[in-house]
Amino acid sequence: ALSGFLLASFSPETRLQIFGLGLMLPGGGFLAHADLSSWAGTLHTLTALCGLGGFAFAVFIWFGTGNVLAPPVVWLAFALAATSMNHGHVHTTALWLVIGIISVLFGLGSIAGLLLHIKGKRARQQANDYLSRNGQIIADAFKEKNPHPAELSLDDLKRMRFLLDRALQPLDEFNGFEWLDQFQTAAIRYQLNFLGYALSMAQATYAPAFQGYLTRAQENLILKQADHRVWRYWAIENMWGNLRLDADPVARENIMYTGFCALQMSLYHSASRQHSFMLPGSFKLSSTTGKTYSYDLPALIQALEREAKASEFHLIACEPNWIYPLCNTIGAAAVKSQAPDIWARHEPQFRQMLDQEFLTSSGRIVPCRSNYIGFALPLIGGAMPQAMPSFFLNATMPDIAMRQWLLLRRDIMDGATLQRDRFWKVDTGNYRFSRAAAYAATALTAAELGDTEVFEQCLSALDEECPVKSDDGSFYRPQASVWAHAVEFMARSTRTNSFRTLITTPVRKLEGLHISGAAYPSVLVASAHYTEDDGLRAVLYPGTNAPQHEIQLAGLVAGQTYYCKGTVERSFVADDTGKGKVQINLRERLEISISTMN
């Protein structure tokens, strides 16, 4: 602005004067010959307004894609375009008009900021009063309730099939996924992430004694993240956001890939007790040019630690220079799961920055903030972007998770009635008009924190506004995104503190009697639990009309006799490798049990 002012005021060249006006204000150069008394002057005025609008759109592109070049390039383009005008001398009032517009915009912005700050301080005080009076009472009530049964219902198994059908296809196929854009919330990587999170939660909650297709599905979803089509977006974002020609999506920042994949692996290891991605180089990213980047879960955790230390905000950017608190709560959970000592060192600064830099004056979590200029986006998205961080924070900083949830709950509940207008009408997973994603995400957090009332009301609203349809034994919601389907099933698989338990419980080795194999979709496993006598109890449903099936077992004691209920065999002897199998007649819900006790 100062450079432009000096050019506009003191340059003897008309074109430089016009260029100076364009540097002071996007489109300002066209005000050199603007007026409202002639068609030509009016056209120049409208073109100046287009310059402001074009700059605003470029800022949106910067936010949406990380393209930090867009705003200055558009600003300079309009400034240069204005210099092509050859209409004689600049109007004597042009400079003062530009200064006046800048002053008005700055003044209005300052007044708006002051009023928002005053309003925010008042809202913060009201929020603190509410928490002081009611917070502990409401939080204590959550602990007394558990909204989930001991096994998946047949309807939930049909919902689960929506996820499994996508996860169990060949690694290079993505049938049933939504390919819209790879820069924002509909990106394919998020669909893969949350399908994996949901299946891990289901395994941990309902089927810890089942491996088979459930474990394979989670591993497939992680391996699909290594497909070049999933992570090639970073080469573009890194180029126009960081001005670097490095396609490696883990080398710098990019927590929306590194942190999300690290958590996906962590949950998979915790739920299945497999250790596939702990092996060096087990997560290979190969591009179409032949370049390969080799990583594994420990390497991803190291990258997260390195980038947190390098960030002045101590939170890591997603799109170049845009820091999302939600994404960082996901990465933080992965770090705590795999490296508690690193998290212990990291937590004080994370907590401080979250409270000081990523809350509005009213106490809400800001959607994102630019680490280049400090600008934070206004609160958008309704309930969901406030709810989701509380889910992931419950594993790392449960006090903050509960605080933010109670404040959100105050806004979305009027007595015992869910305020549906607080939920965004756009499904962030596919940008269609539906509240599916918002209801599902809020239900997920409610389940984790034990808020049965909000959990049930969100799912009831989801069923009412986005009813399910059945397709070949699978439930789906026609308008809902794949992401929303994954989050809904994750919510239905979550009990109070389920996620926190998965993160904070050390991963054990896979041992003991478990189901190692069952044909999908012929056999649907509703539950599989270890018993106190080192046995197994499982509930199965038929997925096809064929009744005869074989169930593979592992983790047995070689040569030991096992007794069965619910299977064709009454007993069997484990082979020398500690494996065995039983036959079942599966026509309806079937409960089986296997143990060494007759």
C-alpha positions as CSV (number, residue, x, y, z in Angstrom):
1,A,0.0,0.0,0.0
2,L,2.8,2.4,0.8
3,S,4.7,1.6,-2.4
4,G,1.5,2.1,-4.4
5,F,0.8,5.4,-2.6
6,L,4.3,6.7,-3.5
7,L,3.9,5.7,-7.1
8,A,0.4,7.2,-7.4
9,S,1.5,10.4,-5.7
10,F,4.9,11.2,-7.1
11,S,5.5,9.3,-10.4
12,P,5.4,11.4,-13.5
13,E,4.3,8.5,-15.6
14,T,0.5,7.9,-15.9
15,R,0.8,4.2,-16.1
16,L,2.9,4.0,-13.0
17,Q,0.3,6.1,-11.2
18,I,-2.4,3.7,-12.2
19,F,-0.2,0.8,-11.2
20,G,0.3,2.4,-7.8
21,L,-3.4,2.6,-7.3
22,G,-3.7,-1.0,-8.2
23,L,-1.1,-1.9,-5.6
24,M,-3.0,0.0,-2.9
25,L,-6.3,-1.8,-3.5
26,P,-7.2,-4.9,-5.7
27,G,-8.8,-3.4,-8.8
28,G,-7.9,0.1,-7.6
29,G,-6.1,1.0,-10.8
30,F,-9.4,1.1,-12.7
31,L,-10.6,3.9,-10.4
32,A,-8.1,6.1,-12.2
33,H,-10.8,6.9,-14.7
34,A,-13.9,5.9,-12.8
35,D,-17.0,8.0,-12.3
36,L,-20.8,7.5,-12.2
37,S,-21.6,10.3,-14.7
38,S,-20.6,8.4,-18.0
39,W,-20.9,4.9,-19.4
40,A,-17.1,4.7,-19.6
41,G,-16.6,5.9,-16.0
42,T,-19.3,3.5,-14.8
43,L,-17.6,0.6,-16.6
44,H,-14.4,1.4,-14.9
45,T,-16.1,1.5,-11.5
46,L,-17.7,-1.9,-12.2
47,T,-14.3,-3.3,-13.3
48,A,-12.7,-2.1,-10.0
49,L,-15.5,-3.9,-8.1
50,C,-14.6,-7.0,-10.2
51,G,-11.0,-6.6,-9.0
52,L,-12.1,-6.7,-5.4
53,G,-14.4,-9.7,-6.1
54,G,-11.6,-11.5,-8.0
55,F,-9.3,-11.0,-5.1
56,A,-11.9,-12.3,-2.7
57,F,-12.3,-15.4,-4.9
58,A,-8.5,-15.9,-5.0
59,V,-8.5,-15.9,-1.2
60,F,-11.1,-18.6,-1.3
61,I,-8.9,-20.6,-3.7
62,W,-6.0,-20.1,-1.3
63,F,-8.1,-21.5,1.5
64,G,-9.6,-24.3,-0.5
65,T,-6.4,-25.6,-2.2
66,G,-3.5,-24.1,-0.3
67,N,-2.5,-22.0,-3.4
68,V,-0.8,-19.2,-1.7
69,L,0.1,-17.7,-5.1
70,A,-3.5,-17.0,-6.1
71,P,-4.2,-13.8,-4.1
72,P,-1.0,-11.9,-5.0
73,V,-1.1,-13.0,-8.6
74,V,-4.7,-11.9,-9.0
75,W,-4.0,-8.6,-7.2
76,L,-1.0,-7.9,-9.5
77,A,-2.9,-9.1,-12.6
78,F,-5.6,-6.5,-12.1
79,A,-3.0,-3.8,-11.3
80,L,-1.2,-4.6,-14.6
81,A,-4.4,-4.8,-16.6
82,A,-5.4,-1.4,-15.4
83,T,-2.1,0.1,-16.8
84,S,-3.2,-0.9,-20.3
85,M,-5.8,1.8,-20.2
86,N,-4.9,4.8,-22.4
87,H,-7.4,7.5,-21.3
88,G,-5.1,10.4,-20.5
89,H,-4.4,11.8,-17.0
90,V,-5.5,10.1,-13.9
91,H,-8.6,11.7,-12.3
92,T,-7.4,14.1,-9.5
93,T,-9.8,12.5,-7.1
94,A,-8.7,8.9,-7.8
95,L,-6.0,8.7,-5.2
96,W,-8.3,10.1,-2.5
97,L,-11.0,7.7,-3.6
98,V,-8.8,4.7,-3.2
99,I,-7.5,6.0,0.2
100,G,-11.2,6.6,1.2
101,I,-12.2,3.1,0.2
102,I,-9.2,1.6,2.1
103,S,-10.0,3.7,5.2
104,V,-13.7,2.7,5.1
105,L,-12.9,-1.0,4.7
106,F,-10.3,-0.8,7.5
107,G,-12.6,1.2,9.7
108,L,-15.5,-1.2,9.2
109,G,-13.3,-4.2,9.8
110,S,-11.9,-2.7,13.0
111,I,-15.4,-1.8,14.3
112,A,-16.7,-5.3,13.4
113,G,-13.7,-6.9,15.1
114,L,-14.2,-4.8,18.2
115,L,-17.9,-5.6,18.4
116,L,-17.2,-9.3,17.9
117,H,-14.5,-9.2,20.6
118,I,-16.9,-7.5,23.1
119,K,-19.6,-10.0,22.2
120,G,-17.2,-12.8,22.5
121,K,-16.0,-11.8,25.9
122,R,-19.6,-11.7,27.1
123,A,-20.3,-15.1,25.5
124,R,-17.1,-16.5,27.2
125,Q,-18.2,-15.3,30.6
126,Q,-21.7,-16.8,30.0
127,A,-20.0,-20.1,29.0
128,N,-17.8,-20.2,32.0
129,D,-20.8,-19.5,34.3
130,Y,-22.7,-22.3,32.6
131,L,-19.8,-24.7,33.1
132,S,-19.4,-23.7,36.7
133,R,-23.1,-24.3,37.5
134,N,-24.0,-27.3,35.3
135,G,-20.9,-28.8,33.7
136,Q,-19.9,-31.3,36.3
137,I,-23.5,-32.4,36.9
138,I,-24.1,-33.1,33.2
139,A,-20.7,-34.8,32.7
140,D,-21.3,-37.1,35.7
141,A,-24.6,-38.1,34.2
142,F,-22.9,-39.3,31.1
143,K,-20.9,-41.9,33.0
144,E,-24.0,-43.7,34.2
145,K,-25.2,-44.6,30.7
146,N,-24.0,-47.0,28.0
147,P,-26.0,-46.8,24.7
148,H,-24.6,-50.0,23.1
149,P,-25.5,-53.7,23.3
150,A,-22.9,-56.4,23.4
151,E,-23.2,-57.4,19.8
152,L,-23.9,-55.7,16.4
153,S,-27.5,-56.0,15.3
154,L,-28.4,-57.4,12.0
155,D,-29.2,-53.9,10.7
156,D,-25.8,-52.7,11.8
157,L,-24.2,-55.7,10.1
158,K,-25.9,-54.5,6.9
159,R,-24.4,-51.0,7.5
160,M,-21.0,-52.6,8.1
161,R,-21.3,-54.4,4.7
162,F,-21.3,-50.9,3.0
163,L,-17.8,-50.4,4.5
164,L,-16.5,-53.9,3.9
165,D,-17.6,-54.1,0.3
166,R,-15.3,-51.1,-0.4
167,A,-12.5,-52.2,1.8
168,L,-12.2,-55.8,0.5
169,Q,-12.0,-55.1,-3.2
170,P,-8.6,-55.4,-4.9
171,L,-6.1,-52.7,-3.8
172,D,-6.1,-50.9,-7.1
173,E,-9.9,-50.7,-7.3
174,F,-12.0,-47.9,-5.8
175,N,-15.5,-48.9,-6.8
176,G,-18.1,-47.3,-4.6
177,F,-15.8,-44.5,-3.5
178,E,-16.5,-40.8,-4.4
179,W,-13.9,-39.1,-6.5
180,L,-14.8,-35.4,-6.4
181,D,-11.7,-33.3,-5.4
182,Q,-8.5,-34.1,-3.5
183,F,-8.0,-30.8,-1.8
184,Q,-10.9,-30.5,0.6
185,T,-13.2,-32.7,2.8
186,A,-14.4,-34.9,0.0
187,A,-10.9,-36.2,-0.8
188,I,-10.6,-40.0,-1.2
189,R,-8.0,-40.2,1.6
190,Y,-10.6,-39.2,4.2
191,Q,-13.0,-41.8,3.0
192,L,-10.2,-44.4,3.4
193,N,-9.2,-43.0,6.8
194,F,-12.7,-43.1,8.4
195,L,-13.6,-46.4,6.9
196,G,-10.5,-47.8,8.6
197,Y,-11.2,-46.0,11.9
198,A,-14.8,-47.3,11.9
199,L,-13.8,-50.9,11.3
200,S,-11.1,-50.7,13.9
201,M,-13.6,-49.4,16.4
202,A,-16.1,-52.2,15.5
203,Q,-13.4,-54.9,16.0
204,A,-12.3,-53.5,19.3
205,T,-15.8,-53.1,20.6
206,Y,-17.6,-56.1,19.3
207,A,-15.1,-58.6,17.8
208,P,-11.7,-58.6,19.5
209,A,-11.6,-62.4,19.0
210,F,-12.2,-62.2,15.2
211,Q,-9.5,-61.6,12.6
212,G,-10.3,-62.8,9.1
213,Y,-11.9,-60.4,6.7
214,L,-12.3,-57.7,9.4
215,T,-8.5,-57.4,9.8
216,R,-7.8,-57.8,6.1
217,A,-10.3,-54.9,5.3
218,Q,-8.4,-52.5,7.7
219,E,-5.1,-53.4,6.2
220,N,-6.4,-53.0,2.7
221,L,-7.6,-49.5,3.5
222,I,-4.2,-48.5,4.7
223,L,-2.5,-50.0,1.6
224,K,-4.9,-48.1,-0.6
225,Q,-3.6,-44.9,1.0
226,A,-0.3,-45.7,-0.8
227,D,-1.9,-45.6,-4.2
228,H,-0.4,-42.7,-6.1
229,R,-3.9,-41.4,-7.1
230,V,-4.6,-40.8,-3.4
231,W,-1.5,-38.7,-2.5
232,R,-0.4,-37.2,-5.8
233,Y,-2.3,-34.0,-4.8
234,W,0.6,-33.0,-2.6
235,A,2.9,-32.4,-5.5
236,I,0.6,-29.6,-6.7
237,E,-0.1,-28.2,-3.2
238,N,3.5,-28.2,-2.2
239,M,4.4,-26.4,-5.4
240,W,1.9,-23.6,-5.2
241,G,1.7,-23.5,-1.4
242,N,5.3,-23.9,-0.3
243,L,7.0,-23.2,-3.6
244,R,8.7,-26.5,-3.4
245,L,9.0,-29.2,-6.1
246,D,8.8,-32.2,-3.7
247,A,6.0,-34.8,-4.2
248,D,6.7,-36.6,-0.9
249,P,3.5,-36.2,1.1
250,V,5.3,-36.9,4.4
251,A,8.4,-34.8,4.1
252,R,6.9,-31.5,5.2
253,E,3.7,-30.5,7.2
254,N,0.7,-32.1,5.5
255,I,-0.8,-33.5,8.7
256,M,-4.0,-34.3,6.8
257,Y,-2.1,-37.2,5.3
258,T,0.7,-38.0,7.7
259,G,-1.3,-37.7,10.9
260,F,-4.5,-39.3,9.6
261,C,-2.6,-42.3,8.2
262,A,-0.6,-42.7,11.4
263,L,-3.8,-42.8,13.4
264,Q,-5.3,-45.3,10.9
265,M,-2.4,-47.6,11.4
266,S,-2.4,-47.1,15.2
267,L,-6.1,-48.1,15.5
268,Y,-5.6,-51.0,13.2
269,H,-2.7,-52.3,15.4
270,S,-4.6,-51.7,18.6
271,A,-7.8,-53.4,17.4
272,S,-6.4,-56.3,15.5
273,R,-3.1,-56.7,17.5
274,Q,-1.3,-57.0,14.2
275,H,2.0,-55.2,13.7
276,S,2.2,-55.0,10.0
277,F,3.2,-51.3,9.7
278,M,5.7,-51.3,12.4
279,L,8.1,-53.1,10.0
280,P,10.7,-50.8,8.4
281,G,9.5,-49.6,5.0
282,S,6.2,-51.3,5.2
283,F,4.3,-48.3,3.9
284,K,5.7,-47.6,0.4
285,L,4.5,-44.7,-1.7
286,S,5.3,-45.3,-5.4
287,S,4.6,-42.7,-8.0
288,T,4.0,-43.2,-11.7
289,T,7.4,-41.7,-12.4
290,G,9.1,-44.6,-10.5
291,K,10.0,-42.5,-7.4
292,T,9.3,-44.4,-4.2
293,Y,9.1,-43.0,-0.6
294,S,9.4,-45.7,2.1
295,Y,7.8,-45.1,5.4
296,D,6.3,-47.0,8.3
297,L,4.3,-46.1,11.4
298,P,7.3,-45.1,13.6
299,A,8.6,-42.9,10.7
300,L,5.2,-41.1,10.5
301,I,5.3,-40.5,14.2
302,Q,8.8,-39.0,13.9
303,A,7.6,-36.8,11.1
304,L,4.8,-35.5,13.2
305,E,7.2,-34.7,16.1
306,R,9.6,-33.0,13.7
307,E,7.0,-30.8,12.1
308,A,5.4,-29.8,15.5
309,K,8.8,-28.6,16.7
310,A,9.3,-26.6,13.5
311,S,5.9,-24.8,13.8
312,E,5.7,-21.6,15.7
313,F,2.1,-22.5,16.5
314,H,3.3,-26.0,17.6
315,L,0.3,-27.3,15.5
316,I,1.1,-28.6,12.0
317,A,-0.3,-27.2,8.8
318,C,-2.6,-29.2,6.5
319,E,-2.9,-27.4,3.2
320,P,0.3,-25.3,3.0
321,N,0.2,-22.7,5.8
322,W,-3.4,-23.5,6.9
323,I,-3.5,-25.1,10.4
324,Y,-6.6,-27.0,11.3
325,P,-7.1,-27.9,15.0
326,L,-9.2,-30.9,14.1
327,C,-6.5,-32.4,12.0
328,N,-4.0,-31.9,14.8
329,T,-6.2,-33.6,17.4
330,I,-6.1,-36.6,15.1
331,G,-2.3,-36.5,14.7
332,A,-1.9,-36.0,18.5
333,A,-3.9,-39.2,19.2
334,A,-1.6,-41.1,16.9
335,V,1.5,-39.7,18.7
336,K,0.1,-40.6,22.2
337,S,-0.8,-44.1,21.0
338,Q,2.6,-44.9,19.6
339,A,5.0,-42.6,21.6
340,P,3.5,-41.6,25.0
341,D,6.9,-40.1,26.0
342,I,6.9,-37.8,23.0
343,W,3.3,-36.8,23.7
344,A,4.1,-36.1,27.3
345,R,6.7,-33.5,26.2
346,H,4.4,-32.2,23.4
347,E,1.1,-31.9,25.4
348,P,1.8,-28.7,27.4
349,Q,2.6,-26.6,24.3
350,F,-0.2,-28.2,22.4
351,R,-2.7,-27.4,25.2
352,Q,-1.4,-23.8,25.5
353,M,-1.6,-23.1,21.8
354,L,-5.0,-24.7,21.4
355,D,-6.4,-22.5,24.1
356,Q,-4.6,-19.3,23.2
357,E,-4.5,-19.4,19.4
358,F,-7.3,-21.7,18.2
359,L,-10.2,-20.6,20.3
360,T,-12.4,-17.6,19.5
361,S,-13.0,-15.0,22.2
362,S,-16.3,-16.8,22.9
363,G,-14.5,-20.2,23.4
364,R,-15.3,-21.9,20.1
365,I,-12.6,-23.8,18.2
366,V,-11.7,-21.9,15.1
367,P,-11.9,-24.0,11.8
368,C,-8.4,-23.1,10.8
369,R,-5.7,-20.4,10.9
370,S,-3.0,-19.2,8.5
371,N,0.5,-19.5,9.9
372,Y,1.6,-16.9,7.4
373,I,-0.6,-14.0,8.4
374,G,-2.6,-15.3,11.4
375,F,-5.9,-14.9,9.7
376,A,-8.5,-17.4,11.1
377,L,-11.6,-18.3,9.1
378,P,-15.0,-17.4,10.7
379,L,-17.0,-20.2,12.3
380,I,-18.6,-22.2,9.6
381,G,-20.0,-25.7,9.3
382,G,-22.5,-25.7,12.3
383,A,-22.2,-28.3,15.0
384,M,-19.8,-30.8,13.3
385,P,-16.5,-28.9,13.3
386,Q,-17.1,-28.2,17.0
387,A,-18.0,-31.8,17.8
388,M,-15.3,-33.7,16.0
389,P,-12.3,-32.3,17.8
390,S,-13.9,-33.3,21.1
391,F,-14.0,-36.9,20.0
392,F,-10.2,-37.1,19.3
393,L,-9.3,-34.9,22.2
394,N,-11.0,-37.3,24.6
395,A,-7.9,-39.6,24.1
396,T,-5.3,-36.9,24.7
397,M,-6.9,-34.0,26.8
398,P,-10.2,-35.3,28.0
399,D,-10.9,-32.2,30.2
400,I,-10.8,-30.0,27.1
401,A,-12.9,-32.5,25.1
402,M,-15.6,-32.4,27.8
403,R,-15.5,-28.7,28.1
404,Q,-15.9,-28.1,24.4
405,W,-18.6,-30.8,24.2
406,L,-20.6,-29.3,27.0
407,L,-20.5,-25.9,25.3
408,L,-21.7,-27.4,22.0
409,R,-24.4,-29.4,23.8
410,R,-25.8,-26.2,25.2
411,D,-26.2,-24.8,21.7
412,I,-27.7,-27.9,20.0
413,M,-30.1,-29.0,22.7
414,D,-33.2,-27.0,23.9
415,G,-34.2,-29.0,26.9
416,A,-34.7,-32.5,25.5
417,T,-35.1,-31.4,21.9
418,L,-32.3,-31.5,19.3
419,Q,-32.0,-28.1,17.5
420,R,-31.6,-29.4,13.9
421,D,-31.1,-25.9,12.5
422,R,-27.7,-26.0,14.3
423,F,-26.5,-28.7,11.9
424,W,-25.1,-27.7,8.5
425,K,-27.2,-28.7,5.5
426,V,-24.2,-29.6,3.4
427,D,-22.6,-33.1,3.7
428,T,-18.9,-32.3,3.8
429,G,-18.1,-35.7,2.4
430,N,-19.7,-35.1,-1.0
431,Y,-21.0,-31.5,-0.9
432,R,-24.6,-32.5,-1.4
433,F,-27.5,-31.0,0.5
434,S,-27.9,-33.3,3.5
435,R,-27.3,-33.2,7.2
436,A,-26.0,-36.8,7.2
437,A,-22.4,-36.0,7.9
438,A,-23.3,-33.5,10.7
439,Y,-25.6,-35.8,12.5
440,A,-23.2,-38.8,12.2
441,A,-20.2,-36.8,13.4
442,T,-22.1,-35.3,16.4
443,A,-23.5,-38.8,17.3
444,L,-19.9,-40.2,17.2
445,T,-18.7,-37.6,19.8
446,A,-21.8,-38.1,21.9
447,A,-21.1,-41.9,22.0
448,E,-17.5,-41.5,23.0
449,L,-18.3,-39.1,25.8
450,G,-21.3,-41.1,27.0
451,D,-24.0,-38.6,26.0
452,T,-26.8,-41.1,25.3
453,E,-29.4,-38.4,24.7
454,V,-27.6,-36.5,22.0
455,F,-26.4,-39.8,20.4
456,E,-29.9,-41.2,20.1
457,Q,-31.4,-38.0,18.9
458,C,-28.8,-37.5,16.2
459,L,-29.3,-41.0,14.8
460,S,-33.0,-40.6,15.0
461,A,-32.8,-37.3,13.0
462,L,-30.5,-39.1,10.5
463,D,-32.9,-41.9,10.0
464,E,-35.8,-39.4,9.5
465,E,-34.1,-37.1,7.1
466,C,-31.9,-39.6,5.3
467,P,-33.7,-42.9,5.4
468,V,-31.8,-46.1,4.6
469,K,-32.3,-48.3,1.6
470,S,-31.3,-51.9,1.2
471,D,-29.2,-53.2,-1.7
472,D,-28.2,-56.9,-1.9
473,G,-28.0,-57.2,1.9
474,S,-26.3,-53.8,2.5
475,F,-27.8,-50.7,4.0
476,Y,-27.0,-47.3,2.5
477,R,-28.3,-43.8,2.6
478,P,-28.7,-42.5,-1.0
479,Q,-27.8,-38.8,-0.4
480,A,-25.1,-39.5,2.3
481,S,-21.4,-39.5,1.4
482,V,-19.2,-42.5,1.9
483,W,-17.5,-40.5,4.7
484,A,-20.9,-40.0,6.4
485,H,-21.6,-43.7,6.2
486,A,-18.2,-44.5,7.8
487,V,-18.7,-42.0,10.6
488,E,-22.2,-43.2,11.3
489,F,-21.0,-46.9,11.7
490,M,-18.1,-45.7,13.8
491,A,-20.6,-44.0,16.1
492,R,-22.7,-47.1,16.3
493,S,-19.5,-49.1,17.2
494,T,-18.4,-46.7,19.9
495,R,-19.1,-46.9,23.6
496,T,-18.1,-44.5,26.3
497,N,-14.3,-43.8,26.1
498,S,-13.9,-46.6,23.4
499,F,-11.5,-44.4,21.4
500,R,-9.6,-43.3,24.5
501,T,-9.1,-46.9,25.5
502,L,-7.8,-47.9,22.1
503,I,-5.3,-45.0,22.2
504,T,-4.1,-45.4,25.8
505,T,-4.0,-49.2,26.0
506,P,-0.6,-50.7,24.9
507,V,-0.9,-53.0,21.9
508,R,-0.7,-56.6,22.9
509,K,0.4,-59.6,20.9
510,L,-2.3,-61.6,19.2
511,E,-2.7,-64.7,21.3
512,G,-5.5,-66.9,22.5
513,L,-8.3,-68.7,20.8
514,H,-9.9,-66.6,18.0
515,I,-11.7,-66.9,14.7
516,S,-9.0,-66.6,12.0
517,G,-11.2,-66.9,9.0
518,A,-14.9,-66.8,7.8
519,A,-16.2,-66.4,4.3
520,Y,-17.5,-62.9,3.5
521,P,-20.3,-62.1,2.9
522,S,-21.7,-65.5,3.7
523,V,-20.9,-65.3,7.4
524,L,-21.4,-62.0,9.2
525,V,-19.7,-61.8,12.6
526,A,-21.9,-59.8,15.0
527,S,-19.6,-60.4,18.0
528,A,-16.6,-62.5,19.0
529,H,-15.2,-62.2,22.5
530,Y,-12.7,-64.0,24.6
531,T,-14.1,-65.8,27.7
532,E,-12.7,-66.1,31.2
533,D,-11.9,-69.8,30.6
534,D,-9.6,-69.0,27.6
535,G,-12.4,-69.8,25.3
536,L,-14.4,-68.0,22.6
537,R,-18.0,-66.9,22.3
538,A,-19.3,-65.5,19.0
539,V,-22.6,-64.5,17.4
540,L,-23.0,-65.1,13.6
541,Y,-25.6,-64.1,11.1
542,P,-26.1,-65.5,7.5
543,G,-25.2,-63.1,4.7
544,T,-26.3,-65.5,1.9
545,N,-28.8,-68.3,1.5
546,A,-26.2,-71.1,1.7
547,P,-26.4,-72.6,5.2
548,Q,-23.2,-74.7,5.4
549,H,-20.0,-72.9,6.3
550,E,-16.6,-73.5,7.8
551,I,-15.1,-71.3,10.5
552,Q,-11.3,-71.3,10.9
553,L,-9.7,-71.0,14.3
554,A,-6.2,-70.1,15.5
555,G,-4.4,-69.4,18.8
556,L,-5.2,-73.0,20.0
557,V,-2.9,-75.2,22.1
558,A,-1.5,-77.9,19.8
559,G,-3.0,-81.3,20.6
560,Q,-5.6,-79.8,23.0
561,T,-9.2,-81.0,22.8
562,Y,-11.8,-78.2,22.5
563,Y,-15.5,-78.5,23.1
564,C,-18.1,-76.7,21.0
565,K,-21.6,-75.4,21.3
566,G,-23.6,-74.2,18.3
567,T,-21.4,-76.0,15.7
568,V,-21.8,-79.3,13.9
569,E,-18.9,-80.8,15.8
570,R,-19.2,-81.3,19.6
571,S,-15.4,-81.3,19.9
572,F,-12.2,-81.3,17.9
573,V,-8.4,-81.5,18.5
574,A,-6.1,-78.6,17.6
575,D,-3.5,-79.5,15.0
576,D,0.3,-79.2,15.5
577,T,0.2,-75.5,14.4
578,G,-2.4,-74.5,16.9
579,K,-5.2,-74.2,14.4
580,G,-8.5,-75.9,13.9
581,K,-11.9,-75.5,12.1
582,V,-15.6,-76.2,12.8
583,Q,-18.6,-76.5,10.6
584,I,-21.8,-74.5,11.2
585,N,-25.4,-74.5,9.9
586,L,-26.1,-70.8,9.5
587,R,-29.8,-70.1,8.8
588,E,-30.5,-67.4,11.3
589,R,-28.7,-65.8,14.3
590,L,-26.3,-68.4,15.7
591,E,-24.4,-68.3,18.9
592,I,-21.3,-70.5,19.2
593,S,-18.9,-71.1,22.0
594,I,-15.6,-73.0,22.1
595,S,-13.4,-73.8,25.1
596,T,-11.4,-76.5,26.7
597,M,-14.1,-77.0,29.3
598,N,-16.7,-79.7,28.5
